[in-house]
């Protein structure tokens, strides 16, 4: 089960801007990839030397620096000093429990969002991705090493397809955000299939495992909503061009991602309503099953009430009873009990209680 809130106890009492990594600890090395490109050329390489990441005068139009692994605060501090990144921004990058947000620092934009992954068992995992957008550079910080959704963007850069190589760093930011948001639809499709199967299971015959599945899917939709809902505000601010770092020709593409975000939010809300209805159907099915059992037991008890009365009457130890000396008394009483049972059964059938 995923943690909703990560522990921040290690930051207790520290001053603002203290660089402490909050998140999953890993012993893997930090991987850094550099892509320098313009309309006519591209240079791509991986490095473990932070000095190679420093900007220089002869670099092409746009630099994309992608860092996988943020568990070494000293590297982020050095990189921040080089690119003029505020310590509070570096602190937020290291804190992997951030909500999606956008902060404008005049010289750069800081964007945080969640990259979701669908696991083979159907569960969702979230990885925080942070972006620092400058006039001619974009730095992306990825929390984990489980792969990303940026391979298609790298291929487009290598093959010089579309507008990516002809545009600035803001268009690269849009492309990366669009890749993350597009994968949300893959998750929605998987959730839709699982909800449909769950609905059929509830109607056919729910079991004790059914309510566990319902609660699991409700947690997944809440988790997805928590990741997507604040993203609407981020895209809205980018679309309004509150910063000169976002050019006018990029706004129309950001508007498309904003529309996708609204569609995802509406779908998630629909899923939440469906799961609430499925839970109500499950509770109703369990209640109806209990009522059926109680009805059968009540009918049995009702049939046996007059039989118990007859047996009680003839079980009294009085010496002088008219039927005691009757030769056919015993089978007659049994026949009477049978007729009473059949009569009550016919009566219940006509009343449609059976």
TORLUM-607997 format. One record per residue (C-alpha): residue in three letters; x, y, z. Coordinates in Angstrom, 1 decimal, padded with zeros to 4 digits, m for minus. Layout:
residuo | x | y | z
ALA | X | Y | Z
...
END
This chain:
residuo | x | y | z
UNK | 000.0 | 000.0 | 000.0
UNK | 001.4 | 003.4 | m001.0
UNK | 002.1 | 006.1 | 001.5
UNK | m000.2 | 009.1 | 001.1
UNK | 002.1 | 011.4 | 003.1
UNK | 005.8 | 010.9 | 003.3
UNK | 007.8 | 011.4 | 006.5
UNK | 009.4 | 014.8 | 007.0
UNK | 010.8 | 014.2 | 010.4
UNK | 014.4 | 014.7 | 009.2
UNK | 013.7 | 018.4 | 008.4
UNK | 012.2 | 019.2 | 011.7
UNK | 013.9 | 022.4 | 013.1
UNK | 016.0 | 023.1 | 010.0
UNK | 016.0 | 026.6 | 008.5
UNK | 014.2 | 027.2 | 005.1
UNK | 016.3 | 026.2 | 002.1
UNK | 018.0 | 023.3 | 003.9
UNK | 018.7 | 020.6 | 001.3
UNK | 017.5 | 017.3 | 002.7
UNK | 016.2 | 014.5 | 000.5
UNK | 012.7 | 013.2 | 001.5
UNK | 011.7 | 010.1 | m000.4
UNK | 012.8 | 006.6 | m001.2
UNK | 016.5 | 006.0 | m000.4
UNK | 018.5 | 004.2 | m003.1
UNK | 022.1 | 003.3 | m003.6
UNK | 022.0 | 003.7 | m007.3
UNK | 024.2 | 006.4 | m008.9
UNK | 022.7 | 009.6 | m010.2
UNK | 022.3 | 009.5 | m014.0
UNK | 022.6 | 012.8 | m016.0
UNK | 021.9 | 013.2 | m019.7
UNK | 022.6 | 016.3 | m021.7
UNK | 021.0 | 017.2 | m025.0
UNK | 022.1 | 020.4 | m026.7
UNK | 020.2 | 021.1 | m029.9
UNK | 019.0 | 023.7 | m032.4
UNK | 017.3 | 023.4 | m035.8
UNK | 020.4 | 022.2 | m037.6
UNK | 022.3 | 020.2 | m035.0
UNK | 022.0 | 018.0 | m031.9
UNK | 024.4 | 016.7 | m029.3
UNK | 023.4 | 014.0 | m026.9
UNK | 025.5 | 012.4 | m024.1
UNK | 025.4 | 011.0 | m020.6
UNK | 027.8 | 012.1 | m017.9
UNK | 028.5 | 011.6 | m014.2
UNK | 030.5 | 014.8 | m014.0
UNK | 028.4 | 017.7 | m012.8
UNK | 030.9 | 020.2 | m014.3
UNK | 029.9 | 019.1 | m017.8
UNK | 026.4 | 020.4 | m017.0
UNK | 027.5 | 024.0 | m016.6
UNK | 026.3 | 026.2 | m019.5
UNK | 028.9 | 027.5 | m021.9
UNK | 028.9 | 030.1 | m024.6
UNK | 029.2 | 027.8 | m027.6
UNK | 026.3 | 025.6 | m026.8
UNK | 023.4 | 025.3 | m029.4
UNK | 020.1 | 027.0 | m028.9
UNK | 018.5 | 024.9 | m026.2
UNK | 020.0 | 022.6 | m023.5
UNK | 018.0 | 019.9 | m021.9
UNK | 019.5 | 018.5 | m018.8
UNK | 017.8 | 015.4 | m017.4
UNK | 018.8 | 014.1 | m013.9
UNK | 017.6 | 010.7 | m012.8
UNK | 018.0 | 010.4 | m009.0
UNK | 017.8 | 013.3 | m006.6
UNK | 019.2 | 011.6 | m003.5
UNK | 022.5 | 013.5 | m003.6
UNK | 021.8 | 017.1 | m002.3
UNK | 025.4 | 018.2 | m003.0
UNK | 024.9 | 017.7 | m006.7
UNK | 021.7 | 019.8 | m006.7
UNK | 023.4 | 022.5 | m004.7
UNK | 026.3 | 022.8 | m007.2
UNK | 023.9 | 022.7 | m010.1
UNK | 021.7 | 025.3 | m008.5
UNK | 024.6 | 027.7 | m007.9
UNK | 025.6 | 027.4 | m011.6
UNK | 022.1 | 028.0 | m013.0
UNK | 021.0 | 030.5 | m010.4
UNK | 018.3 | 028.3 | m008.8
UNK | 016.9 | 029.5 | m005.5
UNK | 017.6 | 027.3 | m002.5
UNK | 013.8 | 027.0 | m001.8
UNK | 013.4 | 025.6 | m005.3
UNK | 016.2 | 023.0 | m004.6
UNK | 014.5 | 022.2 | m001.3
UNK | 011.2 | 021.5 | m003.1
UNK | 013.0 | 019.3 | m005.7
UNK | 014.4 | 017.2 | m002.9
UNK | 011.0 | 017.0 | m001.1
UNK | 009.2 | 014.3 | m003.2
UNK | 005.9 | 014.9 | m001.5
UNK | 005.1 | 018.1 | m003.4
UNK | 001.7 | 018.7 | m005.0
UNK | 001.8 | 019.7 | m008.7
UNK | 002.5 | 023.5 | m008.8
UNK | 004.1 | 026.3 | m010.7
UNK | 006.3 | 029.0 | m009.2
UNK | 007.6 | 032.0 | m011.1
UNK | 011.1 | 033.2 | m010.1
UNK | 011.4 | 035.8 | m012.9
UNK | 014.6 | 034.3 | m014.3
UNK | 013.1 | 030.8 | m014.5
UNK | 009.9 | 028.9 | m013.9
UNK | 009.7 | 026.0 | m011.5
UNK | 007.1 | 023.3 | m012.3
UNK | 006.3 | 020.1 | m010.3
UNK | 004.0 | 017.3 | m011.4
UNK | 003.5 | 013.6 | m010.9
UNK | 004.6 | 010.9 | m013.4
UNK | 002.3 | 007.9 | m012.8
UNK | 003.2 | 004.3 | m013.7
UNK | 000.9 | 001.4 | m014.0
UNK | 002.3 | m001.8 | m012.4
UNK | 001.6 | m005.3 | m013.6
UNK | m000.6 | m006.0 | m010.6
UNK | m002.8 | m003.0 | m011.5
UNK | m001.5 | m000.7 | m008.8
UNK | m000.3 | 002.9 | m009.4
UNK | 003.0 | 004.3 | m008.4
UNK | 003.9 | 008.0 | m008.6
UNK | 007.3 | 009.6 | m009.3
UNK | 007.8 | 013.3 | m008.8
UNK | 009.2 | 015.2 | m011.8
UNK | 010.4 | 018.7 | m011.4
UNK | 011.3 | 021.2 | m014.2
UNK | 013.3 | 024.3 | m014.1
UNK | 012.6 | 026.4 | m017.3
UNK | 015.1 | 029.1 | m018.3
UNK | 015.4 | 031.2 | m021.5
UNK | 017.5 | 028.6 | m023.3
UNK | 017.5 | 025.6 | m021.0
UNK | 015.3 | 023.1 | m019.3
UNK | 016.4 | 021.0 | m016.4
UNK | 014.3 | 018.0 | m015.4
UNK | 014.7 | 016.2 | m012.1
UNK | 013.3 | 012.7 | m011.8
UNK | 012.8 | 011.0 | m008.5
UNK | 013.4 | 007.3 | m009.5
UNK | 015.2 | 005.0 | m011.9
UNK | 012.2 | 003.0 | m013.1
UNK | 012.2 | 004.5 | m016.6
UNK | 010.3 | 007.5 | m017.9
UNK | 008.0 | 008.6 | m020.6
UNK | 010.5 | 010.8 | m022.3
UNK | 011.9 | 008.3 | m024.8
UNK | 009.5 | 009.5 | m027.5
UNK | 010.6 | 013.1 | m027.0
UNK | 014.3 | 012.0 | m027.3
UNK | 013.5 | 010.2 | m030.6
UNK | 011.7 | 013.2 | m032.0
UNK | 014.7 | 015.3 | m031.2
UNK | 017.1 | 012.9 | m032.8
UNK | 015.0 | 012.5 | m035.9
UNK | 014.1 | 016.2 | m036.1
UNK | 010.4 | 015.5 | m036.4
UNK | 007.8 | 018.2 | m035.7
UNK | 008.4 | 021.6 | m034.3
UNK | 010.6 | 020.4 | m031.3
UNK | 014.0 | 021.3 | m032.8
UNK | 012.7 | 024.5 | m034.3
UNK | 011.2 | 025.8 | m031.0
UNK | 012.5 | 027.0 | m027.7
UNK | 012.8 | 025.5 | m024.3
UNK | 009.2 | 026.3 | m023.5
UNK | 008.0 | 024.0 | m026.3
UNK | 010.3 | 021.3 | m024.9
UNK | 008.6 | 021.7 | m021.5
UNK | 005.2 | 021.4 | m023.2
UNK | 006.2 | 018.2 | m024.9
UNK | 007.4 | 016.6 | m021.7
UNK | 004.3 | 017.6 | m019.8
UNK | 002.1 | 016.4 | m022.7
UNK | 003.9 | 013.0 | m022.6
UNK | 003.1 | 012.7 | m018.9
UNK | m000.5 | 013.7 | m019.2
UNK | m001.1 | 011.4 | m022.2
UNK | m000.1 | 008.4 | m020.1
UNK | m002.9 | 009.4 | m017.7
UNK | m005.3 | 008.2 | m020.3
UNK | m003.7 | 004.8 | m020.4
UNK | m004.3 | 004.6 | m016.6
UNK | m007.9 | 005.7 | m017.1
UNK | m008.5 | 002.9 | m019.7
UNK | m007.1 | 000.3 | m017.2
UNK | m009.3 | 001.7 | m014.4
UNK | m012.4 | 001.7 | m016.7
UNK | m011.9 | m002.0 | m017.5
UNK | m011.4 | m003.0 | m013.9
UNK | m014.5 | m001.0 | m012.8
UNK | m016.6 | m002.7 | m015.5
UNK | m015.4 | m006.1 | m014.4
UNK | m016.1 | m005.2 | m010.8
UNK | m019.6 | m004.1 | m011.6
UNK | m020.3 | m007.4 | m013.3
UNK | m018.9 | m009.3 | m010.3
UNK | m021.1 | m007.3 | m007.9
UNK | m024.3 | m008.0 | m010.0
UNK | m023.4 | m011.7 | m010.6
UNK | m022.6 | m012.5 | m007.0
UNK | m020.3 | m010.5 | m004.6
UNK | m018.0 | m012.1 | m002.2
UNK | m015.9 | m010.9 | 000.7
UNK | m013.1 | m010.1 | m001.7
UNK | m015.3 | m007.8 | m003.7
UNK | m015.4 | m005.0 | m001.1
UNK | m011.6 | m005.2 | m000.9
UNK | m011.4 | m004.6 | m004.6
UNK | m013.8 | m001.7 | m004.3
UNK | m011.8 | 000.0 | m001.6
UNK | m008.6 | m000.6 | m003.6
UNK | m010.0 | 001.1 | m006.7
UNK | m011.4 | 004.0 | m004.6
UNK | m007.9 | 004.6 | m003.2
UNK | m006.5 | 004.5 | m006.7
UNK | m008.9 | 007.0 | m008.0
UNK | m008.3 | 009.3 | m005.0
UNK | m004.6 | 009.0 | m005.6
UNK | m005.0 | 009.8 | m009.3
UNK | m007.2 | 012.8 | m008.5
UNK | m004.7 | 014.1 | m006.0
UNK | m002.0 | 014.0 | m008.8
UNK | m004.1 | 015.5 | m011.6
UNK | m006.4 | 018.1 | m009.9
UNK | m003.7 | 020.7 | m009.1
UNK | m002.2 | 020.3 | m012.6
UNK | m005.2 | 022.2 | m014.0
UNK | m004.0 | 025.3 | m012.1
UNK | m000.4 | 024.8 | m013.4
UNK | m001.5 | 024.5 | m017.0
UNK | m003.9 | 027.4 | m016.6
UNK | m001.1 | 029.7 | m015.4
UNK | 001.2 | 028.6 | m018.2
UNK | m001.6 | 029.2 | m020.8
UNK | m002.2 | 032.7 | m019.5
UNK | 001.4 | 033.6 | m020.2
UNK | 002.1 | 035.1 | m016.8
UNK | 005.8 | 034.7 | m017.6
UNK | 007.8 | 036.0 | m020.6
UNK | 009.5 | 032.6 | m020.7
UNK | 006.4 | 031.1 | m022.3
UNK | 006.0 | 032.3 | m025.9
UNK | 002.8 | 033.0 | m027.7
UNK | 003.1 | 030.2 | m030.2
UNK | 003.4 | 027.6 | m027.4
UNK | 000.2 | 028.7 | m025.7
UNK | m002.1 | 027.0 | m028.2
UNK | m000.3 | 023.7 | m027.4
UNK | m000.6 | 024.2 | m023.7
UNK | m004.3 | 024.9 | m024.1
UNK | m004.6 | 021.4 | m025.7
UNK | m002.9 | 019.8 | m022.6
UNK | m005.2 | 021.9 | m020.4
UNK | m008.2 | 020.4 | m022.2
UNK | m006.8 | 016.9 | m021.7
UNK | m006.3 | 017.6 | m018.0
UNK | m010.0 | 018.8 | m017.6
UNK | m011.1 | 015.6 | m019.4
UNK | m009.1 | 013.5 | m017.1
UNK | m010.5 | 015.2 | m014.0
UNK | m014.0 | 014.7 | m015.2
UNK | m013.4 | 011.1 | m016.0
UNK | m011.9 | 010.5 | m012.5
UNK | m014.9 | 012.2 | m010.9
UNK | m017.1 | 009.8 | m013.0
UNK | m015.1 | 006.8 | m011.8
UNK | m015.5 | 008.0 | m008.1
UNK | m019.3 | 008.2 | m008.6
UNK | m019.4 | 004.7 | m010.3
UNK | m017.4 | 003.2 | m007.4
UNK | m019.7 | 004.8 | m004.9
UNK | m022.7 | 003.3 | m006.8
UNK | m021.0 | m000.1 | m007.0
UNK | m020.4 | 000.0 | m003.2
UNK | m024.1 | 000.8 | m002.7
UNK | m025.0 | m002.1 | m005.0
UNK | m022.7 | m004.4 | m003.0
UNK | m024.2 | m003.4 | 000.3
UNK | m027.7 | m003.8 | m001.2
UNK | m026.8 | m007.3 | m002.5
UNK | m025.5 | m008.3 | 000.9
UNK | m028.6 | m006.9 | 002.6
UNK | m030.9 | m008.7 | 000.1
UNK | m029.0 | m012.0 | 000.7
UNK | m029.4 | m011.5 | 004.5
UNK | m033.1 | m010.8 | 004.0
UNK | m033.5 | m014.0 | 001.9
UNK | m031.9 | m016.1 | 004.6
UNK | m034.0 | m014.4 | 007.3
UNK | m037.2 | m015.0 | 005.3
UNK | m036.5 | m018.7 | 004.9
UNK | m035.7 | m019.1 | 008.6
UNK | m038.9 | m017.1 | 009.5
UNK | m041.0 | m019.3 | 007.2
UNK | m039.6 | m022.4 | 008.8
UNK | m040.2 | m021.1 | 012.3
UNK | m043.7 | m020.0 | 011.4
UNK | m044.5 | m023.5 | 010.0
UNK | m043.2 | m025.2 | 013.1
UNK | m045.2 | m022.9 | 015.5
UNK | m048.6 | m024.7 | 015.1
UNK | m046.8 | m028.1 | 015.0
UNK | m045.1 | m027.2 | 018.3
UNK | m048.4 | m026.2 | 019.7
UNK | m050.1 | m029.5 | 018.7
UNK | m047.1 | m031.5 | 020.1
UNK | m047.3 | m029.4 | 023.3
UNK | m051.0 | m030.1 | 023.8
UNK | m050.6 | m033.8 | 023.5
UNK | m047.4 | m033.8 | 025.5
UNK | m049.3 | m032.7 | 028.6
UNK | m049.4 | m035.4 | 031.3
UNK | m053.1 | m035.3 | 032.1
UNK | m054.6 | m038.7 | 032.9
UNK | m058.0 | m038.1 | 031.4
UNK | m057.6 | m036.9 | 027.8
UNK | m060.2 | m037.9 | 025.1
UNK | m057.6 | m039.0 | 022.5
UNK | m055.4 | m041.0 | 024.8
UNK | m057.3 | m044.2 | 024.4
UNK | m058.0 | m043.8 | 020.7
UNK | m056.3 | m046.5 | 018.6
UNK | m055.6 | m044.1 | 015.6
UNK | m054.8 | m041.1 | 017.7
UNK | m051.0 | m041.0 | 017.0
UNK | m051.2 | m041.3 | 013.1
UNK | m054.1 | m038.8 | 013.2
UNK | m052.0 | m036.2 | 015.0
UNK | m049.1 | m036.8 | 012.5
UNK | m051.5 | m036.4 | 009.6
UNK | m052.9 | m033.2 | 011.2
UNK | m049.4 | m031.8 | 011.5
UNK | m048.7 | m032.7 | 007.8
UNK | m051.9 | m031.0 | 006.6
UNK | m051.2 | m027.9 | 008.7
UNK | m047.7 | m027.7 | 007.1
UNK | m049.0 | m028.2 | 003.6
UNK | m051.7 | m025.6 | 004.1
UNK | m049.3 | m023.0 | 005.4
UNK | m046.9 | m023.7 | 002.5
UNK | m049.8 | m023.2 | 000.0
UNK | m050.8 | m020.0 | 001.8
UNK | m047.2 | m018.6 | 001.7
UNK | m046.9 | m019.5 | m002.0
UNK | m050.2 | m017.7 | m002.9
UNK | m048.9 | m014.7 | m001.0
UNK | m045.6 | m015.0 | m003.0
UNK | m043.6 | m015.2 | 000.2
UNK | m042.0 | m018.3 | m001.2
END
